[in-house]
Amino acid sequence: MTDALSLVDEWGPEKIVVVSHRRTGMKGVLVIDNTARGIGKGGTRMSPGVTVDEVSRLARVMTWKWAAADLFYGGAKAGIVADPASRDKEAVLRAFARALSNEVPRAYVMGLDMGLTEDDAAIIQDELGDRGAAVGTPEHLGGVAYDRLGVTGYGVAEAADAAARHQGLPLAGARVALQGFGAVGSAAARRFAELGATVVAVSTAHGALHDPSGLHLEALLAARAEHGDRFVTHRPSGSALAAGDELTVDCDIVVPAALQDVITHRTAHEIKAKLVVEGANLPTSAQARTVLAERGITVVPDFVANAGGVVAAAFAMDARYSGFRPETAGIFETVSAKLRANTVTVLDEARQQQVTPHTAGRRLAEARVRAAMESKGRIPRG
């Protein structure tokens, strides 16, 4: 069992709130990591395997992601220990929202993550009687539907394009392998195709598909719409691979856009791509990043590459109490501009400092958070 006090370091967490409800069986946790740059903002996930340690790690990622994107919110994350497919989901979700009514929305605003939908965000608003309690609600409720819009995946492809140009690798004609073909992976695939890249492999938890000459993207998207993640078993395009093998196919760019901790020390030795762009949170281990750097493979950090979601969330935060819906075009323009600029900045810093992009990006984010902590008197100045 994780000792919550052992998670505290110089940055946070500032608050860990564990909640439960006997009648529904709800168990959950909120971790507010660091609010020096603004109130806590990060997604809320629902999974039977949620742990305090997992949510704490993800809250820290949000601290760096907001700072790296230079947006003024703080790192936070919440998790509910429950099956999102359960018929009791709504009751559990409402119990969770009620249990955190002291923190939401004054110190933390809920959002969408694994296991939650736009309607779930609307239920949270309804339960607390506050439009400011959650973002990610359906468009017909004035929300920014960033999963449906695909802004995170769009941003991943934009970051990949900027990184490829920085490395002297034209994206037009580049071969891309995607782990994960959900909201992020499928949107990234669409944008990669628009930018001239060729998607040669995709995967879900049920397996992978591969075609070295390029998969038929529209066939994949149609099959996914009909069959969900099991579409890979119907082989709408390409040949079958075991799940996980898509990471090591012959290609130019690998995008892990599914789960955390999937590129291990061993996998890093087998990757053939020149560029790894982290579409998921925490997909590479520290040991894997060391191996990849030694092999000359550039890794664009998660808190840079998948920050399209936080840019969209910032628009949604501004619009929580507004009678007007944010303009979608402005969101995409800002995602593209911010992620491309941030990618180049981090890669330039990494080259100048002779460190990995993760280290360079973390140093940049840490400097911004530290400056805010000093200005607010949370730590000694200088």
Stockholm file with secondary structure:
# STOCKHOLM 1.0

chainA/1-382         MTDALSLVDEWGPEKIVVVSHRRTGMKGVLVIDNTARGIGKGGTRMSPGVTVDEVSRLARVMTWKWAAADLFYGGAKAGIVADPASRDKEAVLRAFARALSNEVPRAYVMGLDMGLTEDDAAIIQDELGDRGAAVGTPEHLGGVAYDRLGVTGYGVAEAADAAARHQGLPLAGARVALQGFGAVGSAAARRFAELGATVVAVSTAHGALHDPSGLHLEALLAARAEHGDRFVTHRPSGSALAAGDELTVDCDIVVPAALQDVITHRTAHEIKAKLVVEGANLPTSAQARTVLAERGITVVPDFVANAGGVVAAAFAMDARYSGFRPETAGIFETVSAKLRANTVTVLDEARQQQVTPHTAGRRLAEARVRAAMESKGRIPRG
#=GR chainA/1-382 SS CCCGGGGCCSSCCSEEEEEEETTTTEEEEEEEEECTTSSEECCEEEETTCCHHHHHHHHHHHHHHHHHTTCSCEEEEEEEESCTTSTTHHHHHHHHHHHTTTTTTTTEEBCBCTTCCHHHHHHHHHHHTCTTSBCCCCGGGTCCCHHHHTHHHHHHHHHHHHHHHHTTCCSTTCEEEEECCSHHHHHHHHHHHHTTCEEEEEEETTEEEECTTCCCHHHHHHHHHHHGGGGGGGCSSSEEECTTGGGGSSCSEEEECSCSSCBCHHHHHHCCCSEEECCSSSCBCHHHHHHHHHTTCEEECHHHHTTHHHHHHHHHHHHTTCSSCCCHHHHHHHHHHHHHHHHHHHHHHHHHHTSCHHHHHHHHHHHHHHHHHHHTTSSCCC
#=GC SS_cons         CCCGGGGCCSSCCSEEEEEEETTTTEEEEEEEEECTTSSEECCEEEETTCCHHHHHHHHHHHHHHHHHTTCSCEEEEEEEESCTTSTTHHHHHHHHHHHTTTTTTTTEEBCBCTTCCHHHHHHHHHHHTCTTSBCCCCGGGTCCCHHHHTHHHHHHHHHHHHHHHHTTCCSTTCEEEEECCSHHHHHHHHHHHHTTCEEEEEEETTEEEECTTCCCHHHHHHHHHHHGGGGGGGCSSSEEECTTGGGGSSCSEEEECSCSSCBCHHHHHHCCCSEEECCSSSCBCHHHHHHHHHTTCEEECHHHHTTHHHHHHHHHHHHTTCSSCCCHHHHHHHHHHHHHHHHHHHHHHHHHHTSCHHHHHHHHHHHHHHHHHHHTTSSCCC
//
